[in-house]
C-alpha cells in the first residue's frame, strides 16, 4: 500500500501542479474563460489513462497462454523500469524551468486563441502521469503481487493528499519549490524501479531466457524473510529478496549504481 501511495502521491502532485500553474496563470492573464478547456483536457487525460489501465489489466493480462503471458509480464517490467527511470531524469532537468515554460506556452496560446492547444497542454500533463501510474501499478502487481484493494487504498490516499497539497501551495505560495521535492521522490521512485528490474531478471531466469549461474548468493531468511510481514513490506516497496541469485543481485546493484549516479549528476548540474 505504501508503494502505491508514493507512486500516486508523486505522479498526482506533478499533474496537479502543472494544471494548477496553468489555471493560476490564466487568472493572472484575466483569461479565465479558457478554464473550461483546461478542465476538458484534464478529463480527457483521465479517461485515456483509465483506458490504458483497462488494456493492461483486462485485455493483455487476460491472455490464456502461460508462456505468452509470462513473456508479457517480463516485457512490462522492463518497459516500466526504462520509462520510469527516464521520466525521473527528465523531470529533474525540467522541474527548475517548467513554470516559466508553461507560462510562455500559455501566452502564445491565449494570444492566438488556440483552444485546442490549451486542451492538449492539460491533456498531456495528466496523460503522462497517468501512463506512468498505470505502468507502476501493473508492474507492482506482477512483481510483488500487490492486491487490488491495497493498491486502490494507497493510490486513493496519494491522489487526495497530493491534490490538497497542490491546493495549499497554489493558495499560499508565490514560488513553487519543485526541484527539492522531485529530487528526493525521484530517488524513491528509482529505488522502487530497481526492485521491478530485479523482478524482471528473476522472471527471465524462471523462463530460462537467461542463465542462473549461482542460485543463491546468500540466504538471510532466518533474519528477515521476504515472505514475513516486514519482509513482504520491503519486497512490495523496494523489491527486497532474502535469497537472491547472483545475476539478480548483480543486475539490481548495477541498475542502482547507474541510476543513483545519473540522479546525482543531474541534480548537481548547474
C-alpha positions in Angstrom: 0.0 0.0 0.0 2.9 2.4 0.8 4.4 1.9 -2.7 1.1 2.7 -4.4 0.7 5.7 -2.1 4.2 7.0 -3.0 3.5 6.5 -6.7 0.2 8.3 -6.9 1.3 11.0 -4.5 4.3 11.9 -6.7 2.5 11.5 -10.0 -0.6 13.2 -8.8 1.4 16.1 -7.4 3.2 16.5 -10.8 -0.1 16.6 -12.7 -2.0 18.8 -10.3 0.9 21.2 -10.0 1.1 21.7 -13.8 -2.7 22.1 -14.0 -2.6 24.5 -11.1 0.1 26.6 -12.7 -2.0 26.7 -15.9 -5.2 27.8 -14.1 -3.3 30.3 -11.9 -1.6 31.9 -14.9 -4.9 32.1 -16.9 -6.3 34.0 -13.9 -3.3 36.3 -14.0 -3.9 37.0 -17.7 -7.6 37.6 -17.0 -8.4 34.8 -19.3 -10.4 32.5 -17.0 -12.9 32.0 -19.8 -10.4 29.3 -21.1 -10.6 27.4 -17.8 -13.3 25.1 -19.1 -10.9 23.9 -21.9 -8.2 23.1 -19.3 -10.8 21.0 -17.3 -11.8 19.3 -20.5 -8.2 18.4 -21.2 -7.8 17.0 -17.7 -10.9 14.9 -18.0 -9.8 13.6 -21.4 -6.4 12.7 -19.9 -8.1 10.8 -17.0 -10.3 8.9 -19.4 -7.4 7.9 -21.7 -5.4 6.9 -18.6 -8.2 4.6 -17.4 -8.5 3.1 -20.9 -4.8 2.3 -20.8 -5.2 0.7 -17.4 -8.1 -1.4 -18.7 -6.0 -2.6 -21.6 -3.1 -3.6 -19.2 -5.3 -5.3 -16.6 -8.1 -6.9 -18.5 -7.0 -7.4 -22.1 -3.3 -8.0 -22.1 -3.1 -9.9 -18.7 -6.2 -11.9 -19.6 -4.2 -13.9 -22.2 -4.6 -17.7 -21.5 -1.3 -18.9 -23.0 1.0 -19.2 -20.0 4.2 -18.7 -22.0 3.0 -15.6 -23.8 1.6 -14.2 -20.5 5.0 -14.7 -18.8 6.9 -13.0 -21.6 4.4 -10.2 -21.5 5.0 -9.8 -17.8 8.7 -9.6 -18.3 8.2 -7.0 -21.1 6.0 -4.8 -18.9 8.5 -4.9 -16.0 11.5 -4.0 -18.3 9.5 -1.3 -20.1 8.3 0.2 -16.9 11.8 0.3 -15.5 13.1 2.0 -18.6 10.3 4.6 -19.0 10.0 5.5 -15.3 13.8 5.8 -14.9 13.9 8.1 -17.9 10.9 10.2 -16.6 12.7 10.8 -13.3 15.8 12.1 -15.0 13.6 14.2 -17.4 11.7 15.7 -14.6 14.9 16.5 -12.8 16.0 18.5 -15.8 12.6 20.2 -16.4 11.5 21.0 -12.8 13.5 24.2 -12.5 12.2 25.8 -15.6 8.8 24.1 -16.0 6.8 27.0 -14.6 8.3 29.5 -17.0 7.9 27.2 -20.0 4.2 26.6 -19.2 3.6 30.4 -18.8 5.4 31.1 -22.1 3.3 28.5 -23.9 0.1 29.9 -22.4 1.0 33.4 -23.5 1.3 32.1 -27.1 -1.9 30.0 -26.9 -4.0 32.8 -25.3 -2.8 35.4 -27.7 -3.7 33.2 -30.6 -7.0 32.0 -29.0 -5.7 28.4 -29.6 -8.3 26.4 -27.7 -7.1 23.0 -29.0 -3.6 23.8 -27.8 -4.9 24.6 -24.3 -6.8 21.3 -24.2 -3.8 19.4 -25.4 -1.5 21.1 -22.8 -3.7 19.9 -19.9 -4.4 16.5 -21.5 -0.7 15.8 -22.0 0.1 16.8 -18.3 -2.5 14.3 -17.0 -1.9 11.5 -19.5 1.9 11.5 -18.9 1.4 11.0 -15.2 -1.5 8.6 -15.7 0.6 6.4 -18.0 3.4 6.3 -15.5 1.0 5.4 -12.8 -0.5 2.6 -14.8 3.0 1.2 -15.6 3.9 1.3 -11.9 0.7 -0.3 -10.7 0.8 -3.1 -13.3 4.5 -3.8 -12.5 3.9 -3.9 -8.8 1.0 -6.2 -9.3 3.2 -8.5 -11.4 6.3 -8.5 -9.3 5.1 -8.1 -5.7 1.6 -9.4 -6.0 0.0 -6.2 -4.6 -3.7 -6.7 -4.1 -6.3 -4.5 -5.9 -7.6 -3.4 -2.5 -4.3 -2.3 -1.1 -3.4 -0.6 -4.4 -6.7 1.3 -4.5 -6.4 2.4 -0.9 -2.8 3.6 -1.2 -3.4 5.1 -4.6 -6.5 6.9 -3.5 -4.8 8.4 -0.4 -1.9 9.5 -2.5 -4.1 11.4 -5.0 -6.2 13.1 -2.3 -3.2 14.3 -0.3 -1.4 15.4 -3.5 -4.5 17.4 -4.5 -4.8 19.0 -1.1 -1.1 19.9 -1.1 -1.2 21.5 -4.5 -4.3 23.5 -3.5 -2.4 24.8 -0.4 0.6 25.6 -2.5 -1.4 27.5 -5.1 -3.3 29.5 -2.5 -0.4 30.3 -0.2 2.8 30.4 -2.2 4.1 32.6 -5.0 7.0 30.5 -5.9 6.7 26.7 -6.2 9.9 24.9 -5.0 9.6 21.9 -7.3 13.3 20.9 -7.5 13.8 19.6 -3.9 10.5 17.6 -4.0 11.2 15.9 -7.3 14.8 15.3 -6.3 14.0 13.1 -3.3 10.8 11.5 -4.5 12.7 10.8 -7.7 15.2 8.8 -5.8 12.5 6.8 -4.1 10.9 6.0 -7.5 14.3 4.9 -8.8 14.7 2.5 -5.8 11.3 1.0 -6.5 12.1 0.8 -10.2 15.3 -1.1 -9.2 13.1 -3.7 -7.5 11.0 -4.0 -10.6 14.1 -4.6 -12.7 15.3 -7.3 -10.3 11.9 -9.0 -10.5 12.2 -9.0 -14.3 15.6 -10.7 -14.1 14.1 -13.3 -11.8 11.2 -14.0 -14.2 13.7 -14.3 -17.1 15.7 -16.8 -15.1 12.5 -18.8 -14.3 11.6 -18.8 -18.0 15.2 -20.0 -18.8 15.7 -16.9 -21.0 18.9 -16.1 -19.1 21.1 -18.5 -17.0 21.0 -18.7 -13.2 24.7 -19.3 -12.6 24.7 -19.2 -8.8 21.1 -20.0 -7.5 21.6 -18.4 -4.0 24.3 -15.9 -3.1 23.2 -15.7 0.5 20.1 -16.6 2.5 19.0 -14.3 5.3 15.5 -15.7 5.6 16.1 -16.6 9.2 16.8 -12.9 9.9 14.4 -11.2 7.6 12.3 -13.5 5.3 10.8 -11.8 2.3 7.6 -13.7 2.9 7.3 -12.5 6.5 5.3 -9.4 7.5 8.1 -6.8 7.3 9.9 -8.6 4.5 6.8 -8.6 2.4 6.5 -4.8 3.0 10.1 -4.4 1.8 9.6 -6.6 -1.2 6.5 -4.7 -2.2 8.2 -1.3 -1.8 11.8 -2.0 -2.9 11.8 -5.5 -4.4 13.7 -7.0 -1.4 14.8 -10.6 -1.8 16.2 -12.5 1.2 17.8 -15.2 -1.0 18.7 -13.7 -4.4 20.5 -15.4 -7.3 23.9 -14.0 -8.3 22.5 -12.5 -11.6 19.5 -11.0 -9.8 21.8 -9.3 -7.2 24.3 -8.1 -9.8 21.6 -6.7 -12.1 19.9 -4.9 -9.2 23.2 -3.5 -8.0 24.3 -2.3 -11.5 21.0 -0.7 -12.1 21.0 1.1 -8.7 24.6 2.3 -9.1 23.8 3.7 -12.6 20.5 5.2 -11.5 22.0 6.9 -8.5 25.0 8.2 -10.5 22.7 9.9 -13.1 20.4 11.1 -10.4 23.2 12.8 -8.5 24.8 14.1 -11.7 21.5 15.6 -13.0 20.7 17.4 -9.7 24.2 18.6 -9.1 24.4 20.2 -12.6 24.1 24.0 -12.6 
